[in-house]
C-alpha cells in the first residue's frame, strides 16, 4: 500500500473511534474537520519512511505512531490559530476551526486530539509493549516542556528569544519525533535519528519563513506576514531572502549527510531530495530574487 493511502486509512480509523458511542456531534465533526483534508501529511510520511528503511517489522505499531504524530501536529495547528495566538481566519484554504465551530470547540478539539494521540499508541502496545512505551515517551518529550512544541509556543511570550531553541522546539520537535519514532517502531535505537529530524525541521522552518515573507495568502491557503505582525523571529528578517535561501540549501545538504546507516538509506536520501525540491520551487526563488532587488 502506498504511504499516503496507508496513512489516510489509519487516520480515518482513529477518527472514527473518537466519534463513536454517544459522542457530542459537533465536537465529533470538529475532530474530522481538524485533520481532513490533511495537507501533505509530511511528518507521518517521514515516520513511515524511516520505519520502512529500518525494516518495519511491526507495521501496526508504525501506523499507530504515524497517526499519533499527525494528531499532535493537527492539534497544534488548531491551537495556534486561536485568537490568543495567531488569530488566523484561514488554514489549508478553509476557515480555521474556531471560525467554523467556535473557540470553545477549537480548544476542546485540540485537547481531544492530544489525548487521542497517546490513546492510539496505548492501544497498539500489545504487539510490542517496550517499543510502545518508548514511542509514548518520545512523543511526550517532543510535545511538552522543555523540548517540545509547547516550549516553542512559549518562547513567543519571552522578552528575548533564543532563536535556535525556538526553532528547534516550535518546528523541529515534531520532525525529530518523526525520525525517532519511525526508528523506534521498527525496533531501532532512536538517538542516531535525532540529527536528521532536527535538520529537516530546521529546513521546513526556514522554508516557512520564506513563504511567510514572500508569498501571498491565496498561494498558501493561510494568512501571510504573521511573523512580522506578531514580531516573531524570521530567517528572512535575520538573513535576507537570498541568505535564507542559501541557508535552506545548506541545511538540506546536511540532512542527507546525517542519515544513519540502514537498509533503506538510499531511499531516505531520495525522500529528502524530493522535499528539497518542494521547499525550493522556482517561483519562490524568483520572489527571493525580486525581494533582493
N, C-alpha and C positions, 0 to 999 in steps of 0.2 A: 504494500500500500504506500502511495506517495505520502511524504511527510505532511503536506497540507491537509490531505483527507484524514490522515491518522489523528492529527491534532484536532480538527473540527469535530470528528466523531467522539473523541474523548471529552472535549469541552461540552458538546451537546448533552452527553450522558450525565455529566456532573451537574449541569444547569437543571436538567430535568429532575434530578434527585432533589435539588434545592427548591424546586417549585411544587413538590409533591405534597400529599396529605392535605391538611386544612390550612395551607399557607395563605397569607393575605394576598389577594390577587394583584394589587398594584405593585407591591414590593416584588412579587414573583415576576411580574412583567418587567420591572426595572432591572432585575438581575440579567435578563436576556438582553435588554437594551444596552447595558453597560459593556457587554462582551461581544455583541454582534452588531454589525459586521466588525471583525477583529483586526482590521488593518493587515499588516504583513505577518503578524504572529512571529516576529523576529526572535524573541527570547526563547519561546518553546522550540522553534526550529533549530536554533543553535544548540539547545539542550539535547534534543533528539539526535542531532548530527554528531555531537560528541559521544553520546551513548552508542550509536552505531559504530563510530570509529573505534570504540573500546570493546565491541563485541555484542552489546545489547542483549545479554542472556536473560534478562527479566523485562521483556517489553511492557508488561502490565505495569510494572513499577516505573519505568521510564515515562509511560503515558501519564501516570498519576503525577509525576514530578513536573511534566510539561504543563499540565492543567493547573497545578498549584501555582506555578510561577506566573502563568498568564493571568490567573485570578488576582494575585498580588499586584501585578502591573496594572490591570484594569481598575482595581480599587484605588490605586494611587492616582490614576487619571481622573476618576470621579471626584476624589477629594481635592486634587489640585485645581479643578475647575470651579470650586465653590467660591462664593463672594468673599470669604475670609482670606482666600489665597489669590488666585488669578482672576476671579470674577469673569470667567470666559463664557461666551454665548454659543460657540461652535466647537465641536470635536468630531473629527473624521467626517466633516461635511454635513453634520446634522446637529440639532440643538443639543447642548450639553445636558447631562441627566437632570441637574437641578432645575434647568429651564423647562424640560419636558415633564418632570414628575414632582417637583418641589424640592426645596432644600432639605427638609427632614427625611424624605425618602432617599435623597442622594447620600446623606450621611449613613443611613441605615443600609443602603446598598453597598457602599464601600466597606462598612464594618462586616456585613454578611459575607462578602467575597473573601475578606481576610480570614474569617473563621472557616469558611468552606475550603480554602486552600489547604489548611492544616488537616481538616477532616478527610479530604481526598487522600492525602498521604497516609493518614492513620488507617483508612480502610484498606489500603494496598499493602499494609505492613505484614500481613500474614505470610506472604511468599518469601520475604527476606527481611525479618524484623530489624536486624542490625543495620542494614542499608537504609531502611525507612527512618530509623532514629537519626542517622547521620544526615539524611535529606531534610528532615524536620529542623534539626539544629542549624544547618546551613541556611535554609530559607529564613529562619527566625533571625539569624545574625545579619542577613542582608536586607531585612525588612525594618528592624527596630533600631535601637541605640546600642552602641555608639557608632556603628559602621554601616547602618542600613539607610534605606530611603527616607525613613523618618528623620534621621540625623541630617540628611541632605536638605529636607524641607526646613529643618530647624536652623540651619546656617543662615537662611534668609531673614531671620529675626535678630541676627547678631549685628552689633555696630560696625564690626570689621570682619571680613570673611577670609578664611584660609582657602584660596581658590582650588588648590589641589585636593584638599579634603572634601570641599564642597562638591566638586565634580565626581570624585570617586564615590561619594555616598549617594548623591542625587541621581546620577545616571549610571555610573559604573557598577554599583552594588548588584543590581539585578542581572547584569551581564556576567559578573563574576559568579553569581548564583547559577546562571545558565550553564557555564562551562563546568563548574564544580559539581553541580547536581547531575549533569549528564554522565560524568565520570563515576560518581557515587552510585548511580542507578545501575551501572554496568559492573559494579564491584571493584572499581579502581580507586586509588588514593586521590583525594581532592586537591591537595596542596600544589602539585605541579601545574594545575589548570588555572590557578588564580591569575597569573600574569596575562594569559590570553584573554580572559574575560575582562580584566581591567583595561587592556589596550583597546579591545573592541568597544567597551563602554566609553572610553575617552574619545575615540573616533566618532561615535554617534553624538556625543555632546558637542564636539566642535562642528560637526555637520549640522546639528540642530541650531547652533548659534549662527552659522552662516545662513541657514534658511530663514531664521527669525529676523535677521538683519537685512536680507537681500530679496526675499520672495514676498509674494502678496498672499492675502488670506484665501483668495479663490484657488490658488495653486495648492496651498497646504491643507485646506479644509479646516483651518482653525485660525484664531487671531494671530497676527504678527506684531513685531515691535514690543513684545511683552517684557523682554529683558530691560529695554530702555525705560519702559513705563514704570516697572517696579524696581528700577535701579539695581538689577542683578548683574553679577559678573557675566561677561560675554567675551568669547575668544576674538571676535571681530573688533570689539572695542579695545581689547588688550593688544592685539597683534596687527590689526588692519585686515582687510579682506584677503589680500594676497598672502600675508603672513599666516592667516588662519588656514588657507588652502594648503600652503606648504606644510604646516603642522599636521594637518589631516593626513597627507600622503606619508609623512614620516611615521606617524602612529600606525598606519595600516601596514607599512613595511615591517615594523617591529612586531606587529601582531602575528604575521606569517612566520617570522623567525622564532617566535615564542611557543609555537605549537609543540607539545610534548611528543616524544616518540610513541607511536601507536600504530596498529594495523591500518587505520584509516587516515593517516597523516596527510597523504596527498589529497584526499577528498576534502579534508578540512581546509587545506590551503586554497583549493578551488572555491570553497564556500566564502572564505574571507575575500577573495578576489571579486566574487560576484557582488558582495555587499559593497566593496570599494567602488565598483562601477556605478552602483545605485546611489551611493553617497556623494559622488563627484560627477554628476551629469554635466554635459556640455553647457546646458542653459545656466547652471549655477556658476560654472567657470566664466561664462560671458558676463553675467551680472557682477561677478567679482572684479573682472577687468574694468567694467564700466564704473564700479564704485571707486576703483583706484584713480580713474580719471576725474 
